[in-house]
Amino acid sequence: MKIKVDYIHNNPVKRGYVDEAIHWGYSSARDYSGMVGLVDIEKLW
């Protein structure tokens, strides 16, 4: 599951939209890095 989540978080970076995954506004990468994201997520899996 972690591999899948990392893949999804890195898609905007790979496409060149942002420099870091946490900069993508609607990404849960913010939540996983300890920041507050724009969308509520469930991290228990």
C-alpha positions as CSV (number, residue, x, y, z in Angstrom):
1,M,0.0,0.0,0.0
2,K,2.8,2.4,0.8
3,I,4.3,1.9,-2.7
4,K,0.9,2.8,-4.2
5,V,0.5,5.9,-2.1
6,D,4.0,7.1,-2.9
7,Y,3.4,6.5,-6.6
8,I,0.2,8.6,-6.4
9,H,1.9,11.4,-4.4
10,N,4.8,11.6,-6.9
11,N,2.6,11.9,-10.0
12,P,2.4,15.7,-10.0
13,V,6.1,15.9,-9.5
14,K,6.8,13.5,-12.3
15,R,4.6,15.5,-14.7
16,G,6.4,18.7,-13.7
17,Y,3.4,20.4,-12.1
18,V,5.2,21.0,-8.8
19,D,8.7,20.5,-7.4
20,E,7.6,18.5,-4.3
21,A,4.6,16.4,-3.7
22,I,3.5,18.5,-0.7
23,H,3.1,21.5,-3.0
24,W,0.2,19.9,-4.8
25,G,-2.8,21.4,-3.2
26,Y,-5.2,18.4,-3.2
27,S,-2.6,15.8,-2.4
28,S,-2.6,13.8,0.8
29,A,1.2,14.1,0.8
30,R,0.7,17.1,3.0
31,D,-1.1,15.0,5.6
32,Y,1.6,12.3,5.5
33,S,4.3,14.8,6.0
34,G,2.7,16.2,9.1
35,M,1.1,19.3,7.5
36,V,-2.6,20.0,7.2
37,G,-4.0,19.2,3.8
38,L,-7.0,20.7,2.0
39,V,-8.9,17.4,2.0
40,D,-9.7,15.2,5.0
41,I,-8.1,11.8,4.6
42,E,-8.1,8.4,6.4
43,K,-4.5,7.3,7.0
44,L,-5.3,4.1,8.9
45,W,-4.8,1.2,6.4
